[in-house]
Amino acid sequence: MFAGGMSELFHSLGTISIIVLVVLFGFSVFSWGIMVLKWKTFKAGDEEEGEFLRAYGRHPTEFGKIRGLAKNLPGSPSAAVFLSVINRIEPLNDLFSEKSELETGRPGRVPQRPYLEKVIQFTIQNHLSSLEAYLPFLATTGNITPFVGLLGTVLGVINAFQEIGVQGTASIGAVAPGVAEALVATAAGLFAAIPAVIGYNYFLTRIRKTVFQVEGFSIEFLNDITEEVDVVNEVEAIR
């Protein structure tokens, strides 16, 4: 059987084995498509995140200038946090314009810090939800495809023993082809499951790294806003 190569083995597959392999092939194709899509998404997001953090590091209090950049970086979670906060501060607030509030003498209304922290948490969760999209399919593929392959193997072994009963012989020549055909389904199930599990764990690790990074930025950003507001309040008190 094996002397003829794998092509001969696949040509000898029965109907049940073919159905199982088609199902597993579909899972494999979709999971690989998701992994490629996610890899591109994370790569673009990392590039935009780096660009935003570098810009913010150079101009930490020039909120108006940074806002314009953040609007063009939809893949950056820190940019999304930045926009979600400043959009909830009074529109056209001088604190976020090209002129400072100290120059204009018009203080703006800044929400309480606990409220802004809740806004940031919601924004982070919303961004993470988009990053986690389709990942459950990878988890599902990793969990069920080995069992689908095992089901195909069990049905194939049952069919092989039925053939043995029909032929009336249990020689290795009669048993081996059916068993080999049945084991193809198990191999296919593992072939679909292993990359999906690796991809799922890899992207979860990337998401945890993203959460850690954006939470660090959020702490610094809220601190910068608080400092700017404190300066304004001191000036108003002097006046």
C-alpha positions as CSV (number, residue, x, y, z in Angstrom):
1,M,0.0,0.0,0.0
2,F,2.6,2.5,1.1
3,A,5.0,1.4,-1.7
4,G,2.7,3.2,-4.1
5,G,3.1,6.4,-2.2
6,M,0.7,8.7,-0.4
7,S,-1.2,9.5,-3.6
8,E,-2.3,5.9,-3.9
9,L,-3.4,5.9,-0.3
10,F,-5.5,9.1,-0.8
11,H,-7.1,7.6,-4.0
12,S,-8.3,4.6,-2.0
13,L,-10.1,6.7,0.7
14,G,-13.7,5.8,1.3
15,T,-16.7,8.2,1.4
16,I,-16.6,8.7,5.2
17,S,-12.8,9.5,5.2
18,I,-13.3,12.0,2.3
19,I,-16.1,13.8,4.2
20,V,-14.0,14.0,7.3
21,L,-11.0,15.3,5.4
22,V,-13.0,17.9,3.6
23,V,-14.4,19.2,6.9
24,L,-10.9,19.3,8.4
25,F,-9.5,21.0,5.3
26,G,-12.2,23.7,5.7
27,F,-11.2,24.3,9.3
28,S,-7.5,24.4,8.4
29,V,-8.1,26.9,5.5
30,F,-10.2,29.3,7.6
31,S,-7.8,29.1,10.6
32,W,-4.8,29.9,8.4
33,G,-6.7,32.8,6.8
34,I,-7.5,34.2,10.3
35,M,-3.9,33.8,11.4
36,V,-2.6,35.7,8.3
37,L,-5.2,38.4,8.8
38,K,-4.4,38.8,12.4
39,W,-0.7,38.9,11.8
40,K,-1.2,41.8,9.3
41,T,-3.5,43.5,11.8
42,F,-1.1,43.3,14.7
43,K,1.8,44.3,12.5
44,A,0.0,47.5,11.3
45,G,-1.2,48.2,14.8
46,D,2.3,47.9,16.2
47,E,3.6,50.3,13.6
48,E,0.9,52.9,14.3
49,E,1.3,52.5,18.1
50,G,5.0,53.1,17.8
51,E,4.4,56.2,15.7
52,F,1.8,57.6,18.2
53,L,3.9,57.0,21.3
54,R,7.0,58.6,19.7
55,A,4.9,61.6,18.8
56,Y,3.4,61.8,22.3
57,G,6.9,61.4,23.8
58,R,8.2,64.4,21.9
59,H,5.1,66.6,22.6
60,P,3.4,65.3,25.7
61,T,1.4,68.5,26.4
62,E,0.7,69.6,22.8
63,F,-2.7,67.9,22.8
64,G,-4.1,69.7,19.8
65,K,-1.2,68.6,17.6
66,I,-1.3,65.1,18.9
67,R,-5.0,64.9,18.3
68,G,-4.6,65.4,14.6
69,L,-2.1,62.6,14.4
70,A,-4.2,60.3,16.5
71,K,-7.1,60.6,14.2
72,N,-5.0,59.1,11.4
73,L,-3.9,56.1,13.5
74,P,-7.0,53.9,13.9
75,G,-4.9,50.8,14.7
76,S,-3.1,52.4,17.7
77,P,-4.9,51.5,21.0
78,S,-3.1,54.4,22.8
79,A,-4.3,56.8,20.1
80,A,-7.9,55.5,20.6
81,V,-7.5,56.1,24.4
82,F,-6.2,59.6,23.8
83,L,-9.1,60.5,21.5
84,S,-11.7,59.0,23.8
85,V,-10.5,61.1,26.6
86,I,-10.1,64.5,24.9
87,N,-13.4,64.0,23.0
88,R,-15.2,63.9,26.4
89,I,-13.6,67.1,27.5
90,E,-15.5,70.2,26.4
91,P,-15.2,70.6,22.6
92,L,-12.8,73.2,21.5
93,N,-11.3,73.4,25.0
94,D,-8.3,75.6,24.9
95,L,-6.4,73.0,26.8
96,F,-6.3,71.0,23.6
97,S,-5.9,73.8,21.1
98,E,-2.8,75.2,19.5
99,K,-2.9,78.1,22.0
100,S,-2.4,77.2,25.6
101,E,-5.1,77.9,28.1
102,L,-2.7,80.2,30.0
103,E,-2.5,82.5,26.9
104,T,-6.2,82.7,26.3
105,G,-7.3,82.9,29.9
106,R,-10.4,80.8,29.2
107,P,-10.4,77.7,31.4
108,G,-12.1,74.6,30.1
109,R,-14.2,72.0,31.9
110,V,-12.4,68.8,32.6
111,P,-14.3,65.7,33.8
112,Q,-13.4,64.1,37.1
113,R,-10.5,61.6,36.9
114,P,-12.6,58.5,38.0
115,Y,-14.9,59.2,35.0
116,L,-11.9,59.4,32.6
117,E,-10.5,56.2,34.0
118,K,-13.8,54.5,33.3
119,V,-13.7,55.9,29.8
120,I,-10.2,54.6,29.3
121,Q,-11.2,51.1,30.5
122,F,-14.2,51.0,28.1
123,T,-12.0,52.2,25.2
124,I,-9.3,49.5,25.9
125,Q,-11.9,46.8,26.1
126,N,-13.6,47.9,22.9
127,H,-10.2,47.9,21.1
128,L,-9.4,44.5,22.5
129,S,-12.7,43.1,21.3
130,S,-11.7,44.0,17.8
131,L,-8.3,42.4,18.2
132,E,-9.9,39.2,19.6
133,A,-12.3,38.9,16.7
134,Y,-12.2,35.5,15.1
135,L,-9.7,34.2,17.7
136,P,-12.5,31.9,19.2
137,F,-12.5,30.1,15.8
138,L,-8.9,29.3,16.3
139,A,-9.6,27.9,19.8
140,T,-12.5,25.9,18.4
141,T,-10.4,24.5,15.6
142,G,-7.7,23.5,18.1
143,N,-10.2,21.9,20.4
144,I,-12.5,19.9,18.0
145,T,-10.5,19.0,14.9
146,P,-8.5,16.3,16.7
147,F,-11.8,14.7,17.8
148,V,-13.2,15.1,14.2
149,G,-10.1,13.3,13.0
150,L,-10.5,10.6,15.7
151,L,-14.1,10.1,14.7
152,G,-13.0,9.6,11.1
153,T,-10.4,7.1,12.3
154,V,-12.9,5.1,14.4
155,L,-15.4,4.9,11.6
156,G,-12.6,3.9,9.2
157,V,-11.5,1.1,11.6
158,I,-15.0,-0.1,11.8
159,N,-15.3,-0.1,8.1
160,A,-11.9,-2.0,7.9
161,F,-13.1,-4.7,10.2
162,Q,-16.3,-5.1,8.2
163,E,-14.2,-5.6,5.1
164,I,-12.2,-8.2,7.0
165,G,-15.4,-10.0,7.8
166,V,-16.6,-9.9,4.2
167,Q,-13.2,-11.3,2.9
168,G,-13.0,-13.8,5.7
169,T,-9.3,-13.2,6.4
170,A,-7.4,-11.2,9.0
171,S,-4.0,-11.2,7.2
172,I,-1.8,-8.1,7.4
173,G,-2.5,-7.5,3.7
174,A,-6.3,-7.3,4.4
175,V,-6.0,-5.2,7.6
176,A,-3.3,-2.7,6.8
177,P,-5.0,-0.8,4.0
178,G,-8.1,-0.1,6.0
179,V,-6.2,0.9,9.2
180,A,-3.9,3.2,7.2
181,E,-6.8,4.8,5.6
182,A,-8.5,5.4,9.0
183,L,-5.3,6.9,10.5
184,V,-5.2,9.6,7.7
185,A,-8.1,11.3,9.4
186,T,-6.3,11.5,12.8
187,A,-3.2,12.9,11.1
188,A,-5.3,15.5,9.3
189,G,-7.1,16.5,12.5
190,L,-3.7,17.1,14.2
191,F,-2.5,19.0,11.1
192,A,-5.4,21.4,11.5
193,A,-5.3,21.7,15.3
194,I,-1.6,22.3,16.0
195,P,-1.2,25.5,14.0
196,A,-4.5,26.8,15.3
197,V,-3.5,26.3,18.9
198,I,0.0,27.9,18.3
199,G,-1.6,30.8,16.5
200,Y,-4.3,31.3,19.3
201,N,-1.7,31.3,22.1
202,Y,0.6,33.6,20.1
203,F,-2.1,36.2,19.5
204,L,-3.3,36.1,23.1
205,T,0.3,36.9,24.1
206,R,0.3,39.8,21.7
207,I,-3.0,41.1,23.1
208,R,-1.7,40.9,26.7
209,K,1.4,42.9,25.6
210,T,-0.9,45.5,24.0
211,V,-2.9,45.8,27.2
212,F,0.2,46.3,29.3
213,Q,1.5,49.0,26.9
214,V,-1.7,51.0,26.6
215,E,-2.4,50.9,30.3
216,G,1.1,52.4,30.9
217,F,0.3,55.1,28.4
218,S,-3.0,55.8,30.1
219,I,-1.4,56.4,33.4
220,E,1.1,58.9,32.0
221,F,-1.6,60.6,29.9
222,L,-4.0,61.1,32.8
223,N,-1.1,62.4,34.9
224,D,-0.2,64.9,32.1
225,I,-3.9,66.1,32.0
226,T,-4.0,66.5,35.7
227,E,-0.8,68.5,35.8
228,E,-2.1,70.8,33.0
229,V,-5.4,71.4,34.8
230,D,-3.6,72.0,38.1
231,V,-1.4,74.7,36.5
232,V,-4.5,76.4,35.1
233,N,-6.3,76.3,38.4
234,E,-3.3,77.9,40.1
235,V,-3.3,80.7,37.6
236,E,-7.0,81.2,38.0
237,A,-6.6,81.3,41.8
238,I,-3.9,84.0,41.5
239,R,-6.2,86.1,39.3
